[in-house]
Amino acid sequence: MSQRLVIDPLTRIEGHLRIEAEVDDSQKVQKAYSSGTMVRGIEIILKDRDPREAWAFTQRACGVCTTVHSFASIRAVEDALDIRIPKNANLIRNIMIGQQYVHDHVMHFYHLHALDWVDVVDALKADPAETSQIAQSISSWPKSSPGYFKDIQTRLQGIVDSGQLSIFANAYWGHPAYKLPPAVNLLATAHYLEALDWQKDVVAVHTIFGGKNPHPNFLVGGVPCPIDINSDEALNAERLSVVGVAIQKMIEFVDQVYLPDLLAIAPYYKDYAGLGEGLGNFLSWGEFPGDDIQDVSKFLVPRGVILGRDLANVIDPDPKDFAQVQEFIPHSWYEYGAGDSAGLHPFQGETKLNYTGPQPPYEQLNVDSKYSWLKAPRWKGTPMEVGPLSRVLLMYAAGDQESHQLVETVLDSLNAPVQAVFSTLGRSAARAIETKVFVDAMQGYYQDLLANIASGDTQTFNGERWNPLSWPGHAEGFGFTEAPRGALGHWVVIDGRKISNYQLVVPTTWNASPRDVQGQAGAYEASLVGTPLAVADQPLEILRTIHSFDPCMACAIHMVDAQGNPLTQVSTDPGKNACHV
């Protein structure tokens, strides 16, 4: 007889994801349902606004990926108005996007995902000398002496003795599914703490190019930082050198800490090389353009679709084709004018809330009806996985040499076949692999920027279409970025110089979607089927697979009121009061 497990909230810092899983008598997951329990309203807020300011609103969709929605937004408006940005602006954007990847992926590995595999409390049993020997055998990272790890252990003992685990709270310490020896647990715990300090150095890139972090400034037509090597008010030699130092620190941490830790931990969890795949269908909108963003063939990360694991047949998707990208709502708390069975392309998208779920408190969702605030995006009617694994597979299929070499290195270390990449472990490894590829690419973009400035080119903004009088009466644009979590698309429709429709289809909407009009499961739901649980009421194994996607519900959904009542009304009309509550 099956039982229904409920995990709510599931994510460590970006909550609001609910997973309900049906588990049979052998404690194996037979069916799973993914529900976003909060609602997003950015699309409604943007209606009738100036498209040049949309980036500032969409950026607030998330406080972690603080740049990705802005990039997608300014690219959507530039696409609609046929604006080409200067070479310097493209290089600066590529460096900023690269920084977002490296920062986000390191944070995910250590602070959002590692504790699914690393038993922090067990690290107290470790011999610091043994940990030091392991650390020095896999990396030249300088912080690896027995005394250093002994100090870390003493700090950890103080946290445990206090009875308040703080950042290490809310985990299943001592769970039988943890497999690392104490010495490796101590190694990973030390680097967890180091990665917290490391973050403050790398955000300097966004601060210099965008004025601040989080939520840097952006500009339709280029970047907001002028270049003048001799000015204290512009991007000068001193600030460029800070960027160079930050990139070097990222390279050192990825090479000497992140990748060695991945290879030290993964062999203990080889069983996850055969768990957690799910769909076998992958989508990427592509990233890191060359000089012309409309030349998709020059992207570092290819734009493409892979169906049924077939890496030999990569399909070129068209995000503007109404028959390719559609969102469905038969299991989502929305309504469409054409009815629940309709699929709408984002240019036609509707955001009409229609909650019909159970009234809180409740034990289970009615999964035969609507059960999520997330819609179900589909490519040609097919559910897709997006994210690091999709990107690495597309780079691998395109013959990118560095990606190929890194994939082979990981597989060799695990003594695993290539099929192992289609798994929970493969998803986590892909994140580390692309981090290495992108941090190396950042160094190249930085050198290109210095060379271009040295040649006398200091242009960072194209203002030819800044005046709305130069715009057509009607325009449509697609903006994209490959956010750390996957393919992000913004679709904007401009009429009469104002936004008439705006739709975001974010990575977590693809991955966390509920069933669609054909009853097809989303990526999270499909990936959990067949997962065995060691302890049914401590579903650590479910956390491992869902966390390997790096769910970010803040992007997918926004706010909730349990009673359905409005809480705040804000007016941005400068001629009236600024805010009403």
Disulfide bonds with the S-S distance in Angstrom:
none
